[in-house]
């Protein structure tokens, strides 16, 4: 863990004449205890790279509202490499279409934060990046949960029409739900039947009827991941792991965190 403050260079490459967003980010990073150097407007890639080296910064943050990010951001990465400073990571933000993110990351930009990204998320990413504690992507889709009124009534379609094999049926007392597991490729369908009116699945059925209830993602170190999500301001239904089916530890993210999609995070001691 680092002891000295993180030093960040915030720069506006090219002819972009607006710096309000960059100044907001700079202040937010200062509020997180970082030392921020702001180079001002209309900086060339070479000027930014030289400033990063002279100021001995840990990270370069680029902001662009002009639409020239696909040209300018890679030029800064290249200028750092040419001056022997390729170890300084570069992050970017501004008005950047989602379609451009893969190109920029392929060109060496570590992370792109689109317009509207929480400033706390940017600060936390920088801290995790430098402390080598970045969150890895989930390993896979562990299962898709489907709410049904009756497993016995629903099973024939999955068994006889989709030709899926029923692996097991289990009761999860903590959720008051009966679960049927059907293997499909590397993942599972889980049919979820409520066992009482107090079951969350019964509430879902009452409001929305039968259908897809949630998507479960397999992760490592669930407790640490939940702590990091809390730091990022991600809304959670469960702040601590709880017991799930197949002897797993689970937690749900609030659907408002993911545009209405209910995600379950699950950690298994062994593969399903």
C-alpha positions in Angstrom: 0.0 0.0 0.0 1.3 3.5 -1.0 2.1 6.0 1.8 2.7 9.1 -0.3 -0.2 11.0 -2.0 -1.0 10.0 -5.5 0.0 12.6 -8.1 -2.3 13.1 -11.1 -1.8 15.3 -14.1 -5.0 16.5 -15.6 -4.7 17.7 -19.2 -6.8 19.0 -22.1 -5.1 17.9 -25.3 -5.7 19.6 -28.6 -7.8 22.7 -29.3 -10.6 21.9 -26.7 -11.6 25.3 -25.3 -13.7 24.1 -22.3 -12.2 23.1 -19.0 -15.1 23.1 -16.5 -15.4 19.3 -16.5 -11.6 18.9 -16.1 -11.6 21.3 -13.1 -14.5 19.4 -11.5 -12.5 16.2 -11.8 -9.4 17.8 -10.5 -11.2 19.1 -7.4 -12.8 15.7 -6.8 -9.4 13.9 -6.9 -8.0 16.5 -4.5 -11.0 15.7 -2.2 -9.8 12.1 -2.2 -6.3 13.2 -1.0 -4.6 13.3 -4.3 -2.2 15.9 -5.6 -3.4 17.3 -8.9 -1.5 19.2 -11.5 -3.7 20.9 -14.1 -1.8 21.9 -17.3 -4.6 24.0 -18.7 -6.1 24.2 -22.2 -4.7 23.4 -25.7 -1.8 21.2 -24.8 0.0 19.1 -27.3 0.7 15.4 -26.7 4.4 16.1 -26.3 3.8 19.0 -23.8 1.6 16.7 -21.7 4.1 13.9 -21.7 6.9 16.3 -20.7 4.8 17.8 -17.9 4.0 14.3 -16.6 7.7 13.4 -16.4 8.8 16.7 -14.9 6.0 16.7 -12.3 6.8 13.0 -11.5 3.1 12.1 -11.6 1.6 8.6 -11.1 -1.3 9.0 -13.6 -2.2 11.1 -16.5 -5.9 12.0 -16.9 -7.1 13.3 -20.2 -10.3 15.2 -20.9 -11.8 15.9 -24.3 -15.1 17.5 -25.4 -14.1 18.3 -28.9 -14.6 14.9 -30.5 -10.9 14.5 -31.3 -10.2 11.9 -28.6 -9.5 9.1 -31.1 -6.6 11.0 -32.4 -5.4 12.9 -29.3 -5.4 10.3 -26.6 -3.3 7.7 -28.5 -0.8 10.5 -29.3 -0.3 11.2 -25.6 0.2 7.4 -24.9 2.8 7.4 -27.8 4.5 10.5 -26.5 5.0 9.0 -23.1 6.4 5.8 -24.6 8.8 7.8 -26.8 10.1 9.7 -23.7 10.6 6.5 -21.7 7.6 7.0 -19.5 5.3 4.2 -20.7 4.9 3.1 -17.1 2.7 6.1 -16.4 -0.9 5.0 -16.9 -3.4 7.1 -18.9 -7.1 7.4 -18.2 -9.5 9.5 -20.2 -12.9 11.0 -20.1 -15.3 13.5 -21.6 -17.9 13.3 -24.3 -16.8 9.9 -25.7 -19.2 7.6 -27.5 -19.2 4.0 -26.2 -18.2 2.8 -29.7 -14.8 4.5 -29.3 -13.9 2.9 -26.0 -12.5 -0.4 -27.4 -10.3 1.5 -29.9 -8.9 3.8 -27.2 -8.2 1.0 -24.8 -6.5 -1.0 -27.6 -4.3 2.0 -28.2 -3.1 2.0 -24.6 -5.5 4.1 -22.6 -6.1 2.2 -19.4 -9.7 3.3 -18.7 -12.3 5.5 -20.3 -14.9 7.3 -18.1 -17.9 8.4 -20.2 -19.9 11.5 -19.4 -21.8 11.1 -16.2 -19.4 8.7 -14.6 -19.3 9.4 -10.8 -16.2 11.2 -9.7 -15.9 8.8 -6.7 -15.6 5.9 -9.2 -12.8 7.7 -11.1 -10.9 8.3 -7.8 -11.4 4.8 -6.6 -10.2 3.3 -9.9 -7.0 5.4 -9.8 -6.3 4.2 -6.2 -7.0 0.6 -7.1 -4.9 0.9 -10.3 -1.8 2.1 -8.4 -2.3 -0.3 -5.5 -2.8 -3.1 -8.0 -6.2 -3.8 -6.5 -8.4 -3.3 -9.5 -11.6 -5.4 -9.7 -11.4 -8.2 -12.2 -14.4 -8.8 -14.5 -16.8 -11.5 -13.4 -15.6 -15.0 -14.5 -18.8 -16.0 -16.3 -22.6 -16.0 -16.2 -23.2 -18.6 -13.5 -26.9 -18.9 -14.1 -30.1 -17.1 -15.3 -32.9 -17.1 -12.7 -36.4 -17.6 -14.1 -39.4 -17.0 -11.8 -42.2 -19.6 -12.2 -45.4 -20.3 -10.5 -44.7 -24.1 -10.5 -41.5 -25.9 -11.3 -43.5 -29.1 -12.1 -45.6 -27.2 -14.6 -42.6 -25.4 -16.2 -40.2 -28.4 -16.4 -41.7 -30.2 -19.5 -40.8 -27.3 -21.8 -37.2 -27.2 -20.7 -36.8 -31.0 -20.6 -38.8 -32.1 -23.6 -38.7 -29.1 -26.0 -35.3 -27.6 -25.2 -33.9 -31.1 -24.3 -32.1 -29.9 -21.2 -31.3 -32.2 -18.4 -32.6 -31.6 -14.9 -29.5 -31.8 -12.6 -31.1 -31.2 -9.2 -33.9 -29.5 -7.2 -33.1 -27.7 -4.0 -34.9 -25.7 -1.4 -33.2 -22.4 -0.2 -34.9 -21.7 3.1 -33.4 -18.2 3.6 -35.2 -17.1 0.4 -38.3 -19.3 0.8 -37.7 -20.6 -2.7 -37.5 -24.0 -4.5 -34.9 -24.1 -7.2 -34.5 -26.5 -10.2 -31.1 -26.5 -11.9 -30.9 -27.2 -15.7 -27.5 -27.2 -17.3 -27.0 -25.3 -20.6 -23.5 -25.1 -22.0 -21.2 -23.5 -19.4 -24.1 -22.0 -17.4 -27.4 -22.9 -15.9 -31.1 -22.0 -16.0 -32.5 -21.9 -12.5 -36.3 -22.2 -12.2 -37.4 -20.4 -9.1 -40.7 -21.3 -7.4 -41.8 -19.4 -4.3 -42.6 -21.5 -1.2 -44.5 -18.7 0.7 -46.1 -15.3 0.2 -43.0 -13.9 2.0 -40.7 -15.1 -0.8 -39.1 -12.4 -2.9 -40.0 -14.6 -5.9 -43.7 -14.4 -5.0 -43.4 -10.6 -4.8 -41.8 -10.6 -8.3 -44.6 -12.9 -9.7 -47.3 -10.7 -8.2 -45.8 -7.6 -9.8 -44.5 -8.9 -13.1 -45.6 -12.4 -13.7 -43.4 -15.3 -14.8 -40.2 -14.6 -16.6 -36.5 -13.8 -16.2 -35.8 -12.7 -12.6 -32.1 -12.2 -12.5 -28.7 -12.9 -14.0 -26.0 -14.4 -11.7 -22.3 -13.6 -12.2 -19.6 -15.9 -10.9 -16.9 -13.8 -9.0 -14.0 -14.3 -6.7 -13.7 -12.7 -3.2 -17.3 -11.6 -3.0 -16.8 -9.8 0.3 -14.0 -7.6 -1.0 -16.0 -6.9 -4.2 -19.0 -5.7 -2.2 -16.8 -3.4 -0.2 -15.4 -1.9 -3.4 -18.8 -1.4 -4.9 -19.9 0.4 -1.7 -16.9 2.7 -2.1 -18.0 3.4 -5.7 -21.5 4.3 -4.6 -23.1 1.2 -6.3 -26.5 0.5 -4.8 -26.7 -2.9 -3.1 -29.5 -5.0 -1.8 -27.1 -7.0 0.3 -24.0 -5.4 1.7 -22.7 -8.7 3.1 -22.7 -12.2 1.4 -25.5 -14.6 2.4 -26.0 -18.3 1.9 -27.3 -19.3 -1.5 -28.1 -22.5 -3.4 -25.3 -25.1 -4.1 -23.5 -24.1 -0.9 -22.6 -20.7 -2.5 -22.3 -17.2 -1.1 -24.4 -14.7 -2.9 -25.4 -11.0 -2.9 -27.7 -8.9 -5.1 -27.0 -5.5 -6.6 -30.0 -3.1 -6.7 -31.6 -3.1 -10.1 -31.3 0.7 -10.2 -27.6 0.3 -10.3 -27.8 -1.5 -13.7 -30.6 0.1 -15.6 -33.3 -2.2 -14.2 -31.4 -5.5 -14.4 -31.2 -7.5 -11.2 -27.7 -8.9 -10.9 -26.7 -11.6 -8.4 -23.0 -12.1 -7.5 -22.1 -15.6 -6.4 -19.0 -17.3 -5.2 -18.7 -21.0 -5.1 -16.1 -23.1 -3.3 -16.0 -25.4 -6.3 -17.3 -25.0 -9.9 -20.9 -25.7 -10.5 
